[in-house]
Amino acid sequence: MQRSAVAGKARVHELAKELGVESKTVLAKLK
């Protein structure tokens, strides 16, 4: 279960990279 959570964070980080925003911003939008 922890593994998928880490993978999710990594995916968010990659998305943030592509969009040019911080992962924190992406996470805030996902909530």
C-alpha positions as a Markdown table, in Angstrom:
| # | Residue | x | y | z |
|---|---|---|---|---|
| 1 | Met | 0.0 | 0.0 | 0.0 |
| 2 | Gln | 2.8 | 2.4 | 0.8 |
| 3 | Arg | 4.5 | 1.6 | -2.5 |
| 4 | Ser | 1.5 | 2.8 | -4.5 |
| 5 | Ala | 1.4 | 6.0 | -2.4 |
| 6 | Val | 5.0 | 6.7 | -3.3 |
| 7 | Ala | 4.4 | 5.9 | -6.9 |
| 8 | Gly | 1.5 | 8.4 | -6.8 |
| 9 | Lys | 3.7 | 11.1 | -5.4 |
| 10 | Ala | 6.3 | 10.4 | -8.1 |
| 11 | Arg | 3.7 | 10.6 | -10.8 |
| 12 | Val | 2.4 | 14.0 | -9.4 |
| 13 | His | 6.0 | 15.2 | -9.3 |
| 14 | Glu | 6.4 | 14.3 | -13.0 |
| 15 | Leu | 3.2 | 16.0 | -13.9 |
| 16 | Ala | 4.3 | 19.1 | -12.1 |
| 17 | Lys | 7.5 | 19.0 | -14.0 |
| 18 | Glu | 5.7 | 18.8 | -17.3 |
| 19 | Leu | 3.3 | 21.6 | -16.4 |
| 20 | Gly | 6.0 | 23.7 | -14.9 |
| 21 | Val | 4.4 | 24.0 | -11.5 |
| 22 | Glu | 5.4 | 22.7 | -8.0 |
| 23 | Ser | 4.1 | 19.4 | -6.9 |
| 24 | Lys | 2.5 | 21.1 | -3.9 |
| 25 | Thr | 0.4 | 23.1 | -6.3 |
| 26 | Val | -0.7 | 20.0 | -8.2 |
| 27 | Leu | -1.5 | 18.2 | -4.9 |
| 28 | Ala | -3.6 | 21.2 | -3.8 |
| 29 | Lys | -5.6 | 21.1 | -7.0 |
| 30 | Leu | -6.1 | 17.4 | -6.7 |
| 31 | Lys | -7.6 | 17.7 | -3.3 |
